[in-house]
């Protein structure tokens, strides 16, 4: 297994990834879908099984009935910037309809607030992308008359709905930012620990469970966090010193 795949596996396996109400998609550097959490599949009217391993824009093409659809070109541009620059990219609001699961030739209108964040391995290389979206279709509808041409006659009610929806969106965005930090920290920690286990397996000819037990014992004996023990082991190997365990 490559380190990049191990990084993506670690994110997908994190309990927070599956439990959060924020929609997340994990993409590999080729923009194939590595994992989708339940919140994402609910929002996009899909299932994790049908998305896994699929090229992103095969799963989510532009709506052919919309001559002005620009979801594919805008999202692909954002993802390419993340891979090239290694920095997060916030797209603002994006109209991007999704296929209707009852009839794939029809599309369901959707408006999103997408954020794309690089996922890095223990060496700092970009291993993939964490794609986070918030469905703001209801907010868009509350601000317009439904077809995007202006205010409806019941403007006061729609304005109130828009304020309420915007407030919920700000709260959801704040929660997603905190969860992003948690997921990236979990990724960094697990990547280093997995590398350290690999070193012990190679040096001692032991199995993964025994290698992990050695790291835990060192952590307990030295009253040092497991991540710091793993990091010190990797540093000792890089500097040509033999670890003691």
N, C-alpha and C positions, 0 to 999 in steps of 0.2 A: 504494500500500500504506500503511495506517495505521501509526503508530508502535507501537500496541498489537500489531498482527499481526507487525510486524518483531521485536518483543521475543520473542514466542512462537516465531517461526521460528528466532531465534538460539539459544534453549534447545534446541529439537528438533534443530538441526543440530550442536550441540556433541558432539564424539566421546565425551565422558564420559557423556552422556545415554544413548547407545546401548550403551556398553560396560559400564556398571556392573551389578553383580548386584542392586542395590536397585531395587525396582519403582517406576516413576514414571509419572505421567500429567500432561500439560499441559492445563489447561482455560482457555477464554476467559471473559470476564466473564459471558457468558450460559450458562455451564456446559456448553458444547459441547466435545467432546474434540478438541483440536488435535493432540496426538501422544501416543503410548504407546510406552514403550521395551520391548525384548524381555523383560526381567525381569517387567514388568507383565503383558504378554499371556500369558506362561507361567503366572504365578500365578493369573490370572483365567480361564484356558482360552479365550482369545479370540485374535484376530489384529489387527494394526495397521490393516489395510485395512477391516475391518468396524467398527472403533471410530471412525476418522477422520471428523470432522464430525458425529458422532452426539450428541444430547443425552444427558448422563451417565445420567439415570435412565430413559431408554428402553433404553440398553445394559445397565443394571444395576437392574432393578426389584426390589421386595421379592418374596420367595418367597411365592406365593399360598397354598401349603399350610401356611404358618406363620402362625397367627392373631396371634402376638405379634411378628412381624417389625417392626423399627423402624429398619432400616438407612437407608432413604430419608429419613425425617424427621430422624434424627440427623446424617447426612452433609450433607444440605441445610442444616441449621441451622449446622453448622460452617463450611461454605463461605460462607454468607451473612455470618457474623461476620467472616471473613477479608476479604471484599470491603468490608464496611462499616467495619471498624476498622483494616484494613491491618496486622494482626498475625497471627502464626502461631497455629494452634489445634491442640492435641493432643487427640485424642478418647478416649484410653484404649483398652481392648479393646472391639471391636464385632463382634457376630455379624451377618454379612451374606453370605448364600448367593449363589452365582453360577449362571447358567443352564448346564446340561450341554450342551456343544457337539454331542453326539450326539442330543439330544432337548431342544429349547428349552423344552418344557413341564415338564421335570424340573429340579431344582436340586441343586447339590453343596454340602454344608454347609461353611462357611468361617468362621473367626474371624480378625480383623485387628487390627493396632495402627496406626491411621492418623494421619498428620501432614499438615496443610494449611498451605502457606506462600505469602504473597503474592509475586507477581512484579511488579517495578516497572520503568517505563521510565526514561529518562535524566532526566526531570523529576520523578521520584518518585511518579508516579501508578500506581495498581494496574492492571496490564495483563492480569492473569490469575492463575492459581493453580497451584502445583506440588503435586500430590497424591501423597504418598508413603505406601506401605503395607508392612507386614511381615506375612506369613502366619504366624499363630501357632496354626493349627488343631491341629497336632500337640502343641503345648504344652498347649492346652486339653484335648485327649484324654488326655494323660499325667496331668493333675491330677484327672480325673474318670473315671467308669466308662464314658464314651462317650456317655451320654445326659444328662449334666449333673446327676445326682441324688446323687452322692457318690463315695467312694473305692471302688475295686475290691478284691477279695481279695488281689491281688498288689501291695499298696500299696508295699512297698519298691522293687520294680522301677520302678513308675510314678513314684515320687518321684525316683529317680535319673535317669530319662529327663527329668523336668521340669526338674531342675537343669541337665542338659546342654543342653537346649533353651533355657532361659532365658539361659544363658551365651552361646550362639550368637546369641540375639536381641539381647543387650546389645552384642555385638561388631558385629552388622549395623547396629544403631541408631547406634553411634558412627561407623561408616563412612559411613552415610547423612548424618549431620550434617556431616561433612567435605565430602562431595560436594555437599550443599546449598549450602554456602558457596562452593565452587568454581563451581557453576552460576550462582549469583547474581552473583558477581564477573565471570564471563564475560559475563553478560547486561548488567551495568552498563557494562563496557568496550566491548562491541560496539555497544551502543545509542548511546553518545557518538561512537564512530568513524563509525557510519553517519550520524548527524546532521551531523558535520563534513564528510563526503563530500558530503552533500546541499547544504551551503552552498557548497562549491567548485564543484559542478556548476552551481548556479544563478548563481554569480558569473562563472565562466569559460566556461561553455558546453561543458565537457569531459565525458567519459564517466566512469562509475564507476571503471574501472581507472586512468585518468589521475589522478582525484581521489585515489585511494588512494596512487598513486605519489608525489604531491606531499606527502602526509602522511608517508610513509616517508622521503622526502628531508629534510624538515624535522626529523624525529626523528633522523636520522643526523647532520645538520649541526650540530644543537644538543646532541647527546648527551642527548636527552630521551626518556622513554618515549612510545610512540605515543599512548597514552591521554591523557597530559598535553598533548601537542601538540594533539590534537583538542579537549580541554577548553578550552585557551587560545584556540583559534580560535573556538569557540562563545562564550566570554566576550567576545572582542573584538567579535563581531557584536552581542551583546546590549548592550554598552556604546557601540556606534556607531563603533567604530574599524575601519579596513580592515586585514585581515591582510596580511602580506608573505610571499610564497612564490615 
